[in-house]
Amino acid sequence: MLGEVVVAIVAGSLALLSDAGHMLSDVGAIAAALWAMRLAARPPSGAWTFGWKRAEILSAAANGITLVVIAAVVAVEALRRLLTTHPEVSGGAVLAVALVGIAVNIAATWLLAKASRRSLNVRGAYLHLLTDLFGFVGTAVAAVVIVTTGWTQADAVASLLVAVLMAHAGSGLLAASGRVLLEAAPSGVELTAVRTHLLEVNHVLDVHDLHVWTVTSDLPSLSAHLVLDDACFNDGHAPQILDQVQECLGGHFDVEHSTFQLEPRSHQEHEPGVH
């Protein structure tokens, strides 16, 4: 990264400078990911009943914000160069650094690709490296254009492409982490389907106060009130119903953490705030 900054200043390349800025954010993204993983591994204690598992989601959101902000800065400067200036850019120097950057980022991306990207935290660090790789490829192409045609504005065009890639990756991370932080239902869980499956269990008459959210990556949770036949409480059959609905959730929706309140039909008139 330091070598890239030096060459970018000497060669007058915005594409290299934007890549260097993005590489600096890579350092922060990986450091934040490692720190968040350590926090997430802490066991629940005291007021932190779920532990620090959402630290990984906060790290993913921070990575998304970083990508979007850097993309905006690079895009503004690239547009300024395209519209107002015609800078001298040393295509040979830019090409040499870009090729080294491609090799380094292929190795780094390959290493991180072996980790599970179902975690938003790991996915955020991976996207930083992947967009950096694409950025170097774009910079190398721009350098070839400059060397062969002398059109130095190719450097600014490559910077714009890098900015678009960063913005796309960052907005995706923000959308995914935002769903978790705002406690929306996981994207693969349809509430109507969950309700239908629960009502198919014998003796379940109604389902209300149904909530599904994600604590952290790969940890969806569900809570609901189930209205049962009064006879289930009289003959002690209610625990078997609980086993059936939890088995239904695990089998159809991969939800292992669930909490149910079992209620007789006669309790409905005393239930406040049903939704």
Contacts in CASP RR format, 6 or more apart in sequence:
PFRMAT RR
TARGET T0000
AUTHOR 0000-0000-0000
METHOD contacts of the structure
MODEL  1
MLGEVVVAIVAGSLALLSDAGHMLSDVGAIAAALWAMRLAARPPSGAWTF
GWKRAEILSAAANGITLVVIAAVVAVEALRRLLTTHPEVSGGAVLAVALV
GIAVNIAATWLLAKASRRSLNVRGAYLHLLTDLFGFVGTAVAAVVIVTTG
WTQADAVASLLVAVLMAHAGSGLLAASGRVLLEAAPSGVELTAVRTHLLE
VNHVLDVHDLHVWTVTSDLPSLSAHLVLDDACFNDGHAPQILDQVQECLG
GHFDVEHSTFQLEPRSHQEHEPGVH
1 20 0 8 1.000
1 21 0 8 1.000
1 23 0 8 1.000
1 24 0 8 1.000
1 27 0 8 1.000
3 20 0 8 1.000
3 97 0 8 1.000
4 16 0 8 1.000
4 17 0 8 1.000
4 19 0 8 1.000
4 20 0 8 1.000
4 23 0 8 1.000
4 97 0 8 1.000
4 101 0 8 1.000
5 16 0 8 1.000
5 17 0 8 1.000
5 20 0 8 1.000
7 13 0 8 1.000
7 16 0 8 1.000
7 93 0 8 1.000
7 94 0 8 1.000
7 96 0 8 1.000
7 97 0 8 1.000
8 14 0 8 1.000
8 16 0 8 1.000
8 17 0 8 1.000
8 20 0 8 1.000
8 97 0 8 1.000
9 17 0 8 1.000
10 90 0 8 1.000
10 93 0 8 1.000
11 89 0 8 1.000
11 90 0 8 1.000
11 91 0 8 1.000
11 92 0 8 1.000
11 93 0 8 1.000
11 94 0 8 1.000
12 87 0 8 1.000
12 88 0 8 1.000
12 89 0 8 1.000
12 90 0 8 1.000
12 155 0 8 1.000
13 89 0 8 1.000
13 90 0 8 1.000
13 91 0 8 1.000
13 93 0 8 1.000
13 94 0 8 1.000
13 139 0 8 1.000
13 155 0 8 1.000
14 74 0 8 1.000
14 77 0 8 1.000
14 78 0 8 1.000
14 81 0 8 1.000
14 87 0 8 1.000
14 155 0 8 1.000
14 156 0 8 1.000
14 159 0 8 1.000
15 94 0 8 1.000
15 98 0 8 1.000
15 135 0 8 1.000
15 138 0 8 1.000
15 139 0 8 1.000
15 142 0 8 1.000
15 155 0 8 1.000
15 156 0 8 1.000
15 158 0 8 1.000
15 159 0 8 1.000
15 162 0 8 1.000
16 94 0 8 1.000
16 97 0 8 1.000
16 98 0 8 1.000
16 139 0 8 1.000
18 70 0 8 1.000
18 74 0 8 1.000
18 77 0 8 1.000
18 78 0 8 1.000
18 159 0 8 1.000
18 162 0 8 1.000
18 163 0 8 1.000
19 98 0 8 1.000
19 101 0 8 1.000
19 132 0 8 1.000
19 135 0 8 1.000
19 136 0 8 1.000
19 139 0 8 1.000
19 162 0 8 1.000
21 70 0 8 1.000
22 70 0 8 1.000
22 74 0 8 1.000
22 128 0 8 1.000
22 131 0 8 1.000
22 132 0 8 1.000
22 135 0 8 1.000
22 162 0 8 1.000
22 166 0 8 1.000
23 132 0 8 1.000
25 66 0 8 1.000
25 67 0 8 1.000
25 70 0 8 1.000
25 128 0 8 1.000
26 125 0 8 1.000
26 128 0 8 1.000
26 129 0 8 1.000
26 132 0 8 1.000
28 66 0 8 1.000
29 63 0 8 1.000
29 66 0 8 1.000
29 124 0 8 1.000
29 125 0 8 1.000
29 128 0 8 1.000
30 125 0 8 1.000
30 128 0 8 1.000
32 59 0 8 1.000
32 62 0 8 1.000
32 63 0 8 1.000
33 56 0 8 1.000
33 59 0 8 1.000
33 63 0 8 1.000
33 121 0 8 1.000
33 122 0 8 1.000
33 124 0 8 1.000
33 125 0 8 1.000
35 55 0 8 1.000
35 59 0 8 1.000
36 55 0 8 1.000
36 56 0 8 1.000
36 58 0 8 1.000
36 59 0 8 1.000
36 121 0 8 1.000
37 56 0 8 1.000
37 121 0 8 1.000
39 52 0 8 1.000
39 55 0 8 1.000
39 56 0 8 1.000
40 51 0 8 1.000
40 52 0 8 1.000
40 53 0 8 1.000
40 54 0 8 1.000
40 55 0 8 1.000
40 56 0 8 1.000
40 121 0 8 1.000
40 216 0 8 1.000
42 48 0 8 1.000
42 51 0 8 1.000
42 52 0 8 1.000
43 51 0 8 1.000
44 50 0 8 1.000
44 51 0 8 1.000
45 51 0 8 1.000
50 215 0 8 1.000
50 216 0 8 1.000
53 215 0 8 1.000
53 216 0 8 1.000
53 219 0 8 1.000
54 180 0 8 1.000
54 181 0 8 1.000
54 215 0 8 1.000
54 216 0 8 1.000
56 119 0 8 1.000
56 120 0 8 1.000
56 121 0 8 1.000
56 216 0 8 1.000
56 217 0 8 1.000
57 120 0 8 1.000
57 121 0 8 1.000
57 177 0 8 1.000
57 178 0 8 1.000
57 180 0 8 1.000
57 181 0 8 1.000
57 216 0 8 1.000
57 217 0 8 1.000
58 177 0 8 1.000
58 181 0 8 1.000
59 121 0 8 1.000
59 124 0 8 1.000
60 120 0 8 1.000
60 121 0 8 1.000
60 123 0 8 1.000
60 124 0 8 1.000
60 173 0 8 1.000
60 176 0 8 1.000
60 177 0 8 1.000
61 173 0 8 1.000
61 174 0 8 1.000
61 177 0 8 1.000
61 178 0 8 1.000
61 181 0 8 1.000
63 124 0 8 1.000
63 125 0 8 1.000
63 127 0 8 1.000
63 128 0 8 1.000
63 170 0 8 1.000
63 173 0 8 1.000
64 124 0 8 1.000
64 169 0 8 1.000
64 170 0 8 1.000
64 171 0 8 1.000
64 172 0 8 1.000
64 173 0 8 1.000
64 174 0 8 1.000
64 177 0 8 1.000
65 170 0 8 1.000
65 174 0 8 1.000
67 127 0 8 1.000
67 128 0 8 1.000
67 131 0 8 1.000
67 166 0 8 1.000
67 167 0 8 1.000
67 169 0 8 1.000
67 170 0 8 1.000
67 173 0 8 1.000
68 166 0 8 1.000
68 167 0 8 1.000
68 170 0 8 1.000
68 171 0 8 1.000
68 174 0 8 1.000
70 166 0 8 1.000
71 162 0 8 1.000
71 163 0 8 1.000
71 164 0 8 1.000
71 165 0 8 1.000
71 166 0 8 1.000
71 167 0 8 1.000
71 170 0 8 1.000
72 163 0 8 1.000
72 167 0 8 1.000
74 159 0 8 1.000
74 160 0 8 1.000
74 162 0 8 1.000
74 163 0 8 1.000
74 166 0 8 1.000
75 159 0 8 1.000
75 160 0 8 1.000
75 163 0 8 1.000
75 164 0 8 1.000
75 167 0 8 1.000
77 159 0 8 1.000
78 156 0 8 1.000
78 157 0 8 1.000
78 159 0 8 1.000
78 160 0 8 1.000
78 163 0 8 1.000
79 156 0 8 1.000
79 160 0 8 1.000
81 87 0 8 1.000
81 153 0 8 1.000
81 155 0 8 1.000
81 156 0 8 1.000
81 159 0 8 1.000
82 153 0 8 1.000
82 156 0 8 1.000
82 157 0 8 1.000
82 160 0 8 1.000
86 152 0 8 1.000
86 153 0 8 1.000
87 152 0 8 1.000
87 155 0 8 1.000
88 152 0 8 1.000
89 146 0 8 1.000
89 152 0 8 1.000
89 155 0 8 1.000
91 143 0 8 1.000
91 146 0 8 1.000
91 147 0 8 1.000
92 143 0 8 1.000
92 146 0 8 1.000
92 147 0 8 1.000
94 139 0 8 1.000
94 142 0 8 1.000
94 143 0 8 1.000
94 146 0 8 1.000
94 155 0 8 1.000
95 140 0 8 1.000
95 143 0 8 1.000
95 144 0 8 1.000
95 147 0 8 1.000
97 139 0 8 1.000
98 136 0 8 1.000
98 137 0 8 1.000
98 138 0 8 1.000
98 139 0 8 1.000
98 140 0 8 1.000
98 143 0 8 1.000
99 140 0 8 1.000
101 136 0 8 1.000
102 133 0 8 1.000
102 136 0 8 1.000
102 137 0 8 1.000
102 140 0 8 1.000
105 129 0 8 1.000
105 132 0 8 1.000
105 133 0 8 1.000
105 136 0 8 1.000
106 133 0 8 1.000
108 129 0 8 1.000
109 126 0 8 1.000
109 129 0 8 1.000
109 130 0 8 1.000
109 133 0 8 1.000
112 122 0 8 1.000
112 125 0 8 1.000
112 126 0 8 1.000
112 129 0 8 1.000
113 126 0 8 1.000
115 122 0 8 1.000
115 126 0 8 1.000
116 122 0 8 1.000
117 123 0 8 1.000
117 126 0 8 1.000
118 217 0 8 1.000
118 218 0 8 1.000
119 217 0 8 1.000
119 218 0 8 1.000
120 173 0 8 1.000
120 176 0 8 1.000
120 177 0 8 1.000
120 180 0 8 1.000
120 216 0 8 1.000
120 217 0 8 1.000
121 217 0 8 1.000
123 173 0 8 1.000
123 176 0 8 1.000
124 169 0 8 1.000
124 173 0 8 1.000
127 169 0 8 1.000
127 170 0 8 1.000
127 173 0 8 1.000
128 169 0 8 1.000
130 169 0 8 1.000
131 162 0 8 1.000
131 165 0 8 1.000
131 166 0 8 1.000
131 169 0 8 1.000
134 162 0 8 1.000
134 165 0 8 1.000
135 158 0 8 1.000
135 161 0 8 1.000
135 162 0 8 1.000
135 165 0 8 1.000
138 158 0 8 1.000
138 161 0 8 1.000
138 162 0 8 1.000
139 155 0 8 1.000
139 158 0 8 1.000
139 162 0 8 1.000
141 154 0 8 1.000
141 158 0 8 1.000
142 154 0 8 1.000
142 155 0 8 1.000
142 157 0 8 1.000
142 158 0 8 1.000
143 154 0 8 1.000
143 155 0 8 1.000
145 151 0 8 1.000
145 154 0 8 1.000
146 152 0 8 1.000
146 154 0 8 1.000
146 155 0 8 1.000
178 184 0 8 1.000
179 186 0 8 1.000
179 187 0 8 1.000
179 214 0 8 1.000
180 213 0 8 1.000
180 214 0 8 1.000
180 216 0 8 1.000
180 217 0 8 1.000
183 211 0 8 1.000
183 213 0 8 1.000
183 214 0 8 1.000
184 213 0 8 1.000
185 191 0 8 1.000
185 212 0 8 1.000
185 213 0 8 1.000
186 212 0 8 1.000
186 213 0 8 1.000
186 214 0 8 1.000
186 220 0 8 1.000
189 212 0 8 1.000
189 220 0 8 1.000
189 253 0 8 1.000
189 255 0 8 1.000
191 210 0 8 1.000
191 212 0 8 1.000
193 252 0 8 1.000
193 253 0 8 1.000
194 210 0 8 1.000
194 212 0 8 1.000
194 222 0 8 1.000
194 249 0 8 1.000
194 253 0 8 1.000
195 207 0 8 1.000
195 210 0 8 1.000
197 248 0 8 1.000
197 249 0 8 1.000
197 252 0 8 1.000
197 253 0 8 1.000
198 204 0 8 1.000
198 207 0 8 1.000
198 224 0 8 1.000
198 226 0 8 1.000
198 245 0 8 1.000
198 248 0 8 1.000
199 206 0 8 1.000
199 207 0 8 1.000
200 248 0 8 1.000
201 241 0 8 1.000
201 244 0 8 1.000
201 245 0 8 1.000
201 248 0 8 1.000
202 241 0 8 1.000
202 244 0 8 1.000
203 228 0 8 1.000
203 229 0 8 1.000
203 231 0 8 1.000
203 232 0 8 1.000
203 237 0 8 1.000
203 241 0 8 1.000
204 226 0 8 1.000
204 227 0 8 1.000
204 228 0 8 1.000
204 241 0 8 1.000
204 245 0 8 1.000
205 227 0 8 1.000
205 228 0 8 1.000
205 229 0 8 1.000
205 265 0 8 1.000
206 226 0 8 1.000
206 227 0 8 1.000
206 268 0 8 1.000
207 224 0 8 1.000
207 225 0 8 1.000
207 226 0 8 1.000
207 227 0 8 1.000
208 224 0 8 1.000
208 225 0 8 1.000
208 227 0 8 1.000
208 271 0 8 1.000
208 274 0 8 1.000
208 275 0 8 1.000
209 223 0 8 1.000
209 224 0 8 1.000
209 225 0 8 1.000
209 261 0 8 1.000
209 274 0 8 1.000
209 275 0 8 1.000
210 222 0 8 1.000
210 223 0 8 1.000
210 224 0 8 1.000
210 225 0 8 1.000
211 222 0 8 1.000
211 223 0 8 1.000
211 224 0 8 1.000
212 220 0 8 1.000
212 221 0 8 1.000
212 222 0 8 1.000
212 255 0 8 1.000
213 220 0 8 1.000
213 221 0 8 1.000
214 220 0 8 1.000
214 221 0 8 1.000
215 221 0 8 1.000
215 257 0 8 1.000
219 257 0 8 1.000
220 253 0 8 1.000
220 254 0 8 1.000
220 255 0 8 1.000
220 257 0 8 1.000
221 255 0 8 1.000
221 257 0 8 1.000
221 258 0 8 1.000
221 259 0 8 1.000
222 249 0 8 1.000
222 255 0 8 1.000
222 257 0 8 1.000
222 258 0 8 1.000
222 259 0 8 1.000
223 258 0 8 1.000
223 259 0 8 1.000
223 260 0 8 1.000
223 261 0 8 1.000
224 258 0 8 1.000
224 259 0 8 1.000
224 260 0 8 1.000
224 261 0 8 1.000
225 260 0 8 1.000
225 261 0 8 1.000
225 263 0 8 1.000
225 271 0 8 1.000
225 274 0 8 1.000
226 241 0 8 1.000
226 245 0 8 1.000
226 260 0 8 1.000
226 261 0 8 1.000
226 262 0 8 1.000
226 263 0 8 1.000
227 263 0 8 1.000
227 264 0 8 1.000
227 265 0 8 1.000
227 267 0 8 1.000
227 268 0 8 1.000
228 238 0 8 1.000
228 241 0 8 1.000
228 262 0 8 1.000
228 263 0 8 1.000
228 264 0 8 1.000
228 265 0 8 1.000
229 264 0 8 1.000
229 265 0 8 1.000
230 264 0 8 1.000
230 265 0 8 1.000
230 266 0 8 1.000
231 237 0 8 1.000
232 238 0 8 1.000
232 241 0 8 1.000
232 262 0 8 1.000
232 264 0 8 1.000
233 262 0 8 1.000
233 264 0 8 1.000
238 262 0 8 1.000
241 262 0 8 1.000
242 260 0 8 1.000
242 262 0 8 1.000
245 258 0 8 1.000
245 260 0 8 1.000
246 258 0 8 1.000
246 260 0 8 1.000
249 255 0 8 1.000
249 256 0 8 1.000
249 258 0 8 1.000
250 256 0 8 1.000
263 271 0 8 1.000
268 274 0 8 1.000
END
